[in-house]
C-alpha cells in the first residue's frame, strides 16, 4: 500500500514567522538610558490636554489623589467607583473622615 504524503497547498497552514521583539529601549550605556528616554518623550501641549479623557477607577486615597492631580493639570477626568458616591469610599470612611 502506498500512502500519499503530499499536502494540498490550500489546506496547509501558513508558514510561521517568529515575531520581532522590540522593547523600545534606547541605545547607549545603561546609566544614561532613563535620561535619554525622558529627553526623547513626547509632551502633551497644554492646549491639547482637554482632548484627552482620563479614566480613574476607584475613588479611595490613591484614585482620589490621581483624579485630583490630573484635573489640576487640565485633563478631563472621569472617576468611577463601586459605591453610590465617592464620599463613601472604603479608605476615606475607614479613617473616620465622613460617617
Secondary structure, DSSP 8 states (H G I E B T S, - for coil): --------TTTS--------------SS-GGGHHHHHHHH-----GGGGGG-EEEEE--SHHHHHHHHHHHHTT-EEEEE-SSSSGGG-HHHHHTTS--
